[in-house]
Amino acid sequence: MPKGGGRPILTPRETPAFQHVADAYPMPSVGLGLPPVSDGLYHGYEDVDVVPAELYAKYDVKRGLRNADGSGVLVGLTTISDVHGYVKTERGVEPDEGRLVYRGYGVDQLIDASQGEDRFGYEEVAYLLISGKLPTRAELDDFRARIDARKQLPEGYFGIFPRATYSHNIMNVLQRATLLLYAFDPTPDDTSPTHEVDVALSLLGRWPRTAAVAHAAHAAEQKEERLLVPPVREGYSMAETVLDVLRSDEGFTHEEAMLLDVMLVLHAEHGGGNNSTFTTRVLSSSGTDAYSAYAAAIGSLKGPKHGGANFKVSGMIDDVAAHVRRWDNDDELAGYLEKIVRKEAFDKSGLIYGLGHAVYTLSDPRAQIVKKYARKVAAEKGQEERLALIEGIERLGPQVMRDVKGGSKPICANIDLYTGFVYSMLGISPDLYTAIFAMARLAGWTAHRMEELYGAGRIIRPAYNSVMPHTGAPYVPIAER
């Protein structure tokens, strides 16, 4: 595959469009007048899988690995990062201003330093997280060169991907694409430090093109067009690479790439207790290969309660913008937010997405940083009013939630409230928001995987108490049931 300039063209698919799963695997009893004898297959859990709430208190179960005061259950120790949002005292959990620290350096310090020097900071942060120290100029240049050298996908890879990996969600494609790379690695089960770092470098180089090709493949399939594969660009930072492969011939500005770099740094790491990183550590503790661990982490990040929340936030903001006539009218905006909390508007979940966090109480430092650097691009793109609307939701939403639901716990905006807004300004399709999150978080996942492999040394295996009601029940022959 040539480098730079041209865009190789893949041969059009010779097979018809993929069937929907329901078409490929039809239910034989549906529509044929047959009795629904197996309805219990779909509803039986309702009678046996619901554990009475009082049993959780009786056995002191830490549901969701959370303590009764809302703090996380301590399951490990790390030197990678610190996510600070509260202080535990004799009086209990006390709210505090949020801080996010990577290897001893505040994330705001790292971002301000690189932005102040007008250079991209994600690679510096990735090196810091993986190696434990800030790189010299020579070490950073070498790190970027090693990623560049691994951007090309293996020979024969496109003969399998993306034809066999079509999906309605890019995150599922990214999972399968990652697992597919296992087959092209001559020593995929090697868990030595050298191989682990090399796998991470290869994924840092390959994931942007993989996600872009998956996105383009879906579009080409819908339009019955041939798929154009973006070329490998050497010398580009992660932020430039993402914008280059996603925006194709539209191009991008330096300011846009610098703003995306801020987002990548903020998403690079967030402690061992977040769901996708803990997933990485759980799988890594078993000694499994890197590809399996990272594919599982992607599956976790896809969930709407984790990385996928940014997609829900974007839809909610669109809904608010469409239903609130005067965005600068606090009474009108608060009134519609109240409808959302009362489950009368948007998706009727009762949630104002982008508000509240498991750790942060008074403030999410990531959200504050995003606003700081997004304002300039918002002004250039005429999006000041949209930004003001989001800030209005941040300002009014917490009080609306307290008024409707009660309680006095501090509620702050989290980074998801602003993520979609930034990505939309950068011309990135919503279905790629969480994929970009995964690309950035890989640096943190790698650091935690290596810490688990070479530090903790024990397989993670929590306990579940059995509360089965039918223990010792006599077996009934099938003819008598």
C-alpha positions in Angstrom: 0.0 0.0 0.0 1.6 3.3 -1.0 2.4 6.0 1.6 1.1 9.6 1.5 -0.7 11.3 -1.4 -2.9 8.6 -2.9 -5.9 6.7 -1.5 -5.9 3.0 -2.5 -9.2 1.7 -3.6 -10.5 -1.7 -2.4 -12.5 -3.9 -4.7 -16.2 -3.5 -4.2 -17.9 -6.3 -2.4 -19.2 -9.0 -4.6 -21.7 -10.2 -2.1 -25.0 -8.5 -1.3 -25.3 -6.2 1.7 -25.1 -8.0 5.0 -28.3 -9.4 6.3 -29.6 -8.2 9.7 -29.0 -10.8 12.4 -32.7 -11.3 12.8 -32.9 -12.3 9.1 -29.9 -14.6 9.3 -31.2 -16.4 12.4 -35.0 -16.3 12.1 -37.2 -17.5 15.0 -39.1 -20.6 13.6 -42.0 -20.3 15.9 -42.8 -16.7 15.2 -45.7 -16.2 12.9 -46.3 -19.9 12.3 -49.1 -20.4 14.8 -47.0 -22.5 17.1 -47.6 -22.2 20.9 -45.0 -20.1 22.8 -44.0 -23.1 24.9 -40.6 -21.6 25.7 -41.7 -18.2 27.0 -40.1 -19.1 30.3 -36.8 -18.9 28.4 -37.3 -15.1 28.2 -39.2 -14.5 31.5 -38.0 -17.1 33.9 -35.3 -14.9 35.3 -37.9 -12.6 36.7 -38.8 -15.1 39.3 -35.3 -16.4 40.2 -32.7 -13.7 39.5 -34.0 -10.8 41.6 -32.2 -10.7 44.9 -34.2 -9.0 47.7 -32.7 -5.6 48.6 -32.5 -6.4 52.3 -30.1 -9.3 51.6 -27.5 -6.8 50.2 -27.6 -5.1 53.6 -27.6 -8.3 55.5 -24.4 -9.6 53.8 -22.8 -6.1 53.6 -22.5 -6.4 49.8 -20.6 -3.6 48.1 -22.9 -3.2 45.2 -21.1 -1.8 42.2 -17.9 -2.0 44.3 -19.1 1.1 46.1 -19.2 1.6 49.9 -22.4 2.8 51.5 -21.1 6.4 51.5 -20.7 6.3 47.8 -16.9 6.0 47.8 -15.2 3.2 45.9 -14.1 -0.1 47.5 -10.3 -0.2 47.7 -9.2 -3.2 45.6 -5.7 -2.1 44.6 -2.8 0.3 44.8 -1.4 2.2 41.8 1.4 4.7 41.0 -0.1 5.7 37.7 -2.6 8.4 38.5 -4.8 10.0 41.2 -8.4 10.9 40.7 -9.4 13.1 43.6 -12.9 14.4 44.3 -13.5 14.0 48.0 -11.8 13.6 51.4 -12.7 10.8 53.8 -12.7 12.0 57.4 -14.1 10.8 60.7 -17.3 12.6 59.7 -17.5 10.7 56.4 -17.0 11.7 52.8 -16.5 15.4 52.4 -16.7 17.1 49.0 -13.6 18.7 47.6 -12.4 20.3 44.3 -11.5 17.8 41.7 -7.9 17.0 40.7 -6.5 14.6 38.1 -2.8 13.7 38.4 -0.7 11.6 36.0 2.4 10.1 37.5 2.7 13.1 39.9 1.9 15.8 37.4 -1.4 17.7 37.4 -3.2 17.2 34.0 -3.8 20.9 33.8 0.0 21.4 34.2 0.8 19.0 31.4 -1.8 20.5 29.0 -0.9 24.1 29.8 2.8 23.3 29.2 2.4 21.7 25.7 -0.3 24.2 24.6 1.9 27.1 25.8 4.7 25.8 23.6 2.3 25.3 20.7 3.1 21.6 20.5 1.1 18.4 20.8 1.1 16.8 24.2 -0.7 13.5 23.9 2.5 11.5 22.9 4.4 13.1 25.8 1.6 12.0 28.2 1.4 8.5 26.7 5.2 8.1 27.3 4.8 9.4 30.8 2.0 7.0 31.7 3.7 3.9 30.1 7.3 4.6 31.3 6.7 6.5 34.5 8.7 9.5 33.6 8.6 12.6 31.3 10.6 12.0 28.0 13.5 14.0 26.8 13.2 15.6 23.4 15.2 12.7 21.9 13.1 10.1 23.7 9.8 11.7 22.6 11.0 11.9 19.0 12.0 8.2 19.2 8.6 7.3 20.8 6.7 9.0 17.9 8.9 7.4 15.3 8.2 3.9 16.8 4.4 4.6 16.5 4.9 5.8 12.9 6.8 2.6 12.1 3.8 0.6 13.2 0.9 2.5 11.6 0.8 0.3 8.5 -1.6 -2.5 8.9 -0.3 -6.1 8.3 -0.1 -7.5 4.8 -3.4 -9.3 4.1 -5.3 -7.5 6.8 -7.7 -5.7 4.5 -8.5 -9.0 2.8 -10.4 -9.8 6.0 -11.3 -6.4 7.5 -13.7 -4.7 7.2 -15.7 -7.0 5.0 -16.3 -9.5 7.8 -16.6 -6.9 10.5 -19.6 -4.7 9.5 -21.6 -3.5 12.5 -24.0 -0.8 13.5 -21.5 0.4 16.2 -17.9 1.3 15.5 -16.8 0.1 19.0 -17.8 -3.4 18.1 -15.8 -3.1 14.9 -12.8 -1.8 16.8 -13.0 -4.8 19.2 -13.0 -7.3 16.3 -10.3 -5.4 14.5 -8.1 -5.6 17.6 -8.7 -9.3 18.1 -7.9 -9.8 14.4 -4.5 -8.3 14.9 -3.7 -11.2 17.3 -3.6 -13.5 14.3 -1.0 -11.3 12.6 1.3 -11.2 15.6 4.0 -14.0 15.5 4.1 -14.1 19.4 0.7 -12.8 20.5 0.7 -14.5 23.9 4.1 -13.0 24.8 3.6 -10.9 28.0 7.1 -9.6 28.3 7.5 -5.8 28.8 9.0 -5.3 25.4 6.2 -7.0 23.6 3.5 -5.3 25.7 4.9 -1.9 24.8 5.2 -2.8 21.1 1.6 -4.0 21.0 0.5 -0.7 22.6 2.6 1.3 20.1 1.1 -0.6 17.2 -2.5 0.0 18.4 -1.8 3.7 19.0 -0.7 3.9 15.4 -3.4 1.6 13.9 -6.6 2.4 15.7 -7.3 5.8 14.1 -7.1 4.3 10.6 -9.1 1.2 11.7 -11.9 3.3 13.1 -11.9 5.5 10.0 -12.0 2.6 7.6 -14.9 1.0 9.6 -16.8 4.2 9.4 -16.1 4.7 5.7 -17.0 1.0 5.0 -20.4 1.5 6.5 -21.0 4.7 4.4 -19.7 2.9 1.3 -22.0 0.0 1.9 -25.1 2.2 2.3 -24.2 4.2 -0.9 -23.1 1.1 -2.8 -19.7 2.8 -3.4 -16.2 1.5 -3.4 -14.2 2.0 -0.2 -11.4 4.5 -0.1 -8.7 3.6 2.4 -6.9 6.6 4.0 -3.1 6.5 3.5 -0.6 6.3 6.2 0.8 9.7 7.2 4.2 9.7 8.9 5.1 12.4 11.2 1.6 13.2 12.3 0.7 13.4 16.0 -2.3 11.3 17.3 -4.6 14.4 17.0 -3.5 15.2 13.5 -3.8 11.5 12.5 -7.4 11.3 13.8 -8.5 14.4 12.0 -6.7 13.4 8.8 -8.2 10.0 8.5 -11.7 11.0 9.7 -12.1 14.2 7.7 -10.4 13.0 4.6 -10.0 15.7 1.9 -11.7 18.3 4.0 -8.5 18.9 5.9 -8.1 20.5 9.3 -6.5 23.5 10.9 -3.7 23.5 13.4 -6.0 25.1 16.0 -8.5 22.2 15.6 -5.8 19.6 16.0 -4.5 21.3 19.1 -8.0 21.3 20.7 -8.4 17.6 19.9 -5.0 17.0 21.5 -6.4 18.5 24.7 -9.3 16.0 24.6 -6.9 13.1 24.0 -4.7 14.1 27.0 -7.8 14.4 29.2 -9.1 11.0 28.2 -5.7 9.3 28.4 -6.1 8.0 32.0 -8.6 8.1 34.8 -7.5 5.8 37.6 -7.7 2.0 38.0 -11.3 2.1 39.3 -13.1 3.2 36.1 -15.0 0.4 34.4 -12.9 -0.1 31.3 -9.5 0.2 33.1 -10.7 -2.2 35.8 -11.7 -4.5 33.0 -8.2 -4.3 31.6 -6.8 -5.2 35.0 -9.2 -8.0 35.6 -8.3 -9.7 32.3 -4.6 -8.9 32.7 -4.5 -10.5 36.1 -5.4 -13.8 34.5 -2.3 -13.6 32.3 -4.2 -13.3 29.0 -2.8 -11.6 25.9 -2.9 -7.8 25.4 -5.3 -8.0 22.4 -8.0 -9.8 24.5 -7.6 -7.4 27.4 -7.9 -4.3 25.2 -10.8 -5.7 23.2 -12.7 -6.3 26.5 -11.9 -2.7 27.7 -13.3 -1.4 24.4 -16.5 -3.3 25.1 -16.8 -1.8 28.6 -16.1 1.7 27.3 -18.9 1.4 24.7 -21.5 1.2 27.5 -23.8 4.3 27.9 -22.9 4.5 31.6 -19.2 4.8 30.7 -17.6 6.2 27.5 -20.8 6.0 25.5 -22.3 8.7 27.8 -20.9 11.4 25.5 -23.2 10.2 22.7 -26.2 10.5 25.0 -25.2 14.0 26.1 -25.0 15.2 22.5 -28.5 14.0 21.9 -29.8 15.6 25.0 -28.3 19.0 24.2 -29.8 18.8 20.7 -33.2 18.1 22.3 -32.8 21.0 24.8 -31.8 23.3 22.0 -34.9 22.3 19.9 -37.4 22.8 22.8 -36.1 25.9 24.6 -36.9 29.0 22.6 -34.7 31.4 24.6 -31.4 29.8 25.4 -30.4 32.7 27.6 -33.6 32.6 29.6 -32.8 30.8 32.9 -36.4 30.2 33.8 -37.3 28.6 30.4 -34.1 26.5 30.4 -34.6 25.4 34.0 -38.2 24.5 33.3 -37.3 22.2 30.5 -34.5 20.6 32.5 -37.1 19.9 35.2 -39.2 18.1 32.6 -36.2 15.9 31.8 -35.6 15.1 35.4 -39.3 14.3 35.9 -39.1 11.9 33.0 -41.4 14.0 30.8 -38.9 14.9 28.1 -35.9 13.7 26.1 -35.4 9.9 26.7 -37.6 9.9 29.9 -34.8 8.4 31.9 -34.9 11.2 34.4 -31.2 11.9 33.9 -29.5 15.1 32.9 -26.6 13.5 31.1 -23.2 15.1 31.7 -24.0 16.0 35.3 -22.7 14.1 38.3 -19.7 11.7 38.7 -18.7 8.8 40.9 -15.6 10.5 42.3 -15.8 14.3 41.5 -18.1 16.3 43.7 -17.4 20.1 43.6 -15.8 20.1 40.2 -14.5 17.9 37.4 -11.1 19.4 36.4 -11.4 17.9 32.9 -14.6 19.8 32.2 -13.0 23.1 33.4 -10.0 22.5 31.1 -12.2 21.7 28.1 -14.2 24.9 28.5 -11.0 26.9 28.7 -9.6 25.6 25.4 -12.8 25.2 23.5 -13.8 28.9 23.8 -11.4 30.1 21.1 -12.5 27.5 18.5 -16.2 28.1 19.5 -15.7 31.8 18.7 -14.0 31.1 15.4 -16.8 28.7 14.4 -19.7 30.9 15.6 -20.7 28.5 18.3 -20.6 30.8 21.3 -24.4 30.6 21.8 -24.2 26.8 21.8 -21.4 26.9 24.4 -23.4 29.3 26.5 -26.4 26.9 26.4 -24.2 24.0 27.7 -22.8 26.3 30.4 -26.4 27.1 31.3 -27.2 23.4 31.7 -24.1 23.1 33.9 -25.1 26.0 36.1 -28.8 25.3 36.4 -29.0 21.5 36.2 -27.6 20.6 39.6 -30.2 22.7 41.5 -33.0 21.4 39.3 -32.0 17.8 40.2 -31.9 18.6 43.9 -35.3 20.3 43.8 -36.9 17.4 42.0 -35.1 14.4 43.6 -34.1 15.9 46.9 -30.7 15.4 48.6 -27.8 17.7 49.2 -24.9 15.9 47.6 -22.9 18.2 45.4 -23.4 17.7 41.6 -20.9 19.0 39.1 -20.6 18.8 35.3 -18.4 16.0 34.1 -16.3 16.1 30.9 -19.1 14.3 28.9 -21.2 17.5 29.0 -18.6 19.2 26.7 -17.1 16.3 24.8 -19.7 16.0 22.1 -19.8 19.8 21.6 -16.0 19.8 21.0 -16.1 16.9 18.6 -19.0 18.3 16.6 -17.1 21.6 16.2 -14.2 19.5 14.8 -16.5 17.9 12.2 -16.3 14.4 13.8 -19.3 12.1 13.3 -21.1 11.2 16.6 -20.6 7.4 16.1 -16.9 8.0 16.4 -16.9 10.0 19.7 -16.4 6.9 21.9 -13.9 5.4 19.5 -11.7 8.5 19.9 -12.0 8.1 23.7 -10.7 4.5 23.3 -7.7 5.6 21.2 -6.8 8.1 23.9 -7.4 5.8 26.9 -5.1 3.1 25.5 -2.1 4.8 27.1 -3.8 4.4 30.5 -4.9 0.9 29.8 -1.4 -0.1 28.9 0.1 1.4 32.1 -2.5 -0.4 34.2 -2.1 -3.7 32.4 1.7 -3.6 32.9 1.3 -2.7 36.6 -1.1 -5.6 37.0 1.1 -8.1 35.1 4.4 -7.2 36.8 3.2 -5.8 40.2 0.0 -7.2 41.7 0.7 -10.8 40.7 -2.7 -12.3 41.7 -5.7 -13.1 39.7 -8.7 -10.8 40.5 -11.5 -12.9 41.9 -14.1 -11.3 44.1 -16.6 -13.3 46.0 -20.4 -13.7 45.5 -22.5 -15.3 48.2 -25.1 -17.7 47.1 -28.7 -17.0 48.2 -30.4 -19.7 46.0 -33.8 -20.6 47.4 -33.8 -24.1 45.9 -30.7 -25.6 47.4 -31.2 -29.4 47.8 -34.4 -29.5 45.8 -35.3 -33.0 44.5 -34.7 -33.5 40.8 -38.0 -34.0 38.8 -37.8 -36.3 35.8 -38.5 -34.5 32.6 -41.7 -36.5 31.9 -43.2 -35.3 35.2 -42.5 -31.5 34.9 
